[in-house]
Amino acid sequence: NITAKACYINISGLKVGDEIGSYTLLGSTTEAATLTLDATLVEVALDGTESDPTGDGTNAITQIDSTVDFTAVAAFSAPYTVLANKTYRIKILGTTGAADVMSVQGANVLVNRK
């Protein structure tokens, strides 16, 4: 049993002014008891503070809570412009019960270079 453990996928190569339009998380889950997987795009300030860069909650995938091979897309209401002195990453939160299995194979991020 694991309760709300987090891991991160850093988004590298971004430049100030780039636009993040969406991201897709790829993986699979096998639920034997109680499983949830959530993911959100987070903006990280120089002091380590995390925030929702979209400001409207559209930065998250729909929660995964069953046995499935998934391609989960988070499409923002509008592209998010990359700011100076910020880094960006996908935060993945997973909770499992006895014998549950989750695997994230990767992520694709749609970036419009400006």
C-alpha positions as CSV (number, residue, x, y, z in Angstrom):
1,N,0.0,0.0,0.0
2,I,1.3,3.4,-1.0
3,T,-0.6,6.6,-0.1
4,A,-0.2,9.7,-2.4
5,K,3.4,9.3,-3.5
6,A,4.7,11.8,-6.0
7,C,7.2,11.7,-8.8
8,Y,8.1,14.3,-11.4
9,I,8.9,14.5,-15.1
10,N,10.9,17.7,-15.7
11,I,10.2,19.5,-19.0
12,S,13.6,20.7,-20.3
13,G,14.5,22.8,-23.3
14,L,11.8,25.5,-22.7
15,K,12.6,29.1,-23.5
16,V,11.0,32.2,-22.2
17,G,8.0,33.0,-24.4
18,D,7.4,29.4,-25.5
19,E,3.8,28.2,-25.2
20,I,2.8,24.9,-23.6
21,G,-0.4,23.8,-25.3
22,S,-1.0,20.3,-23.7
23,Y,0.7,17.2,-22.4
24,T,0.0,13.5,-22.8
25,L,0.8,10.9,-20.2
26,L,1.3,7.3,-21.3
27,G,1.2,4.2,-19.1
28,S,-0.8,1.3,-17.7
29,T,-2.5,0.4,-14.4
30,T,-3.7,-2.8,-12.9
31,E,-6.2,-2.3,-10.0
32,A,-6.6,-5.2,-7.5
33,A,-7.7,-3.0,-4.6
34,T,-7.8,0.8,-4.7
35,L,-5.7,2.7,-7.2
36,T,-5.6,6.3,-8.3
37,L,-3.2,8.2,-10.6
38,D,-3.3,11.9,-11.1
39,A,-1.0,14.3,-13.0
40,T,-0.8,18.1,-13.2
41,L,1.5,20.6,-14.9
42,V,3.3,22.6,-12.2
43,E,5.3,25.8,-12.5
44,V,8.2,26.0,-10.0
45,A,9.6,29.3,-8.8
46,L,13.2,29.8,-7.9
47,D,12.3,29.2,-4.2
48,G,10.8,25.8,-5.0
49,T,7.2,26.9,-4.6
50,E,4.8,25.0,-7.0
51,S,1.7,26.6,-8.6
52,D,-0.9,25.9,-11.2
53,P,0.4,27.9,-14.2
54,T,-2.9,27.9,-16.0
55,G,-4.8,29.4,-13.0
56,D,-8.0,27.6,-14.0
57,G,-7.4,24.0,-13.2
58,T,-7.1,22.8,-16.8
59,N,-3.6,21.6,-16.1
60,A,-4.6,18.1,-15.0
61,I,-5.5,14.8,-16.6
62,T,-8.7,13.0,-15.8
63,Q,-7.9,10.7,-12.9
64,I,-7.0,7.1,-13.7
65,D,-8.7,4.7,-11.2
66,S,-9.1,1.3,-12.9
67,T,-7.2,-1.3,-14.9
68,V,-6.3,0.3,-18.2
69,D,-3.6,1.1,-20.7
70,F,-3.9,4.8,-20.9
71,T,-3.1,7.8,-23.0
72,A,-4.3,10.7,-20.8
73,V,-4.3,14.2,-22.3
74,A,-4.4,17.5,-20.4
75,A,-5.4,20.2,-22.9
76,F,-5.4,23.7,-21.5
77,S,-8.1,26.2,-22.1
78,A,-5.4,28.4,-23.7
79,P,-1.7,27.9,-24.3
80,Y,0.5,28.7,-21.3
81,T,3.4,31.1,-21.9
82,V,6.7,30.1,-20.3
83,L,7.9,32.8,-17.9
84,A,11.4,33.8,-16.9
85,N,12.9,32.4,-13.7
86,K,10.5,29.4,-13.7
87,T,10.8,25.7,-14.4
88,Y,8.0,23.4,-15.4
89,R,7.3,19.7,-14.7
90,I,4.6,17.2,-14.7
91,K,3.7,16.1,-11.1
92,I,2.3,12.5,-10.9
93,L,0.5,11.4,-7.7
94,G,-0.2,7.8,-7.3
95,T,-2.0,5.8,-4.6
96,T,-2.2,2.1,-4.6
97,G,-3.7,-0.7,-2.5
98,A,-2.5,-4.3,-2.1
99,A,-1.4,-5.8,-5.4
100,D,-2.2,-2.7,-7.4
101,V,0.4,-1.8,-10.2
102,M,0.9,1.4,-12.0
103,S,3.5,2.3,-14.6
104,V,4.1,5.5,-16.5
105,Q,6.1,5.0,-19.7
106,G,6.5,8.6,-20.6
107,A,5.0,11.9,-21.5
108,N,4.6,14.1,-24.6
109,V,4.5,17.8,-24.3
110,L,3.1,20.1,-27.0
111,V,5.3,23.2,-27.1
112,N,4.9,26.1,-29.6
113,R,8.4,27.7,-30.0
114,K,8.2,31.5,-30.1
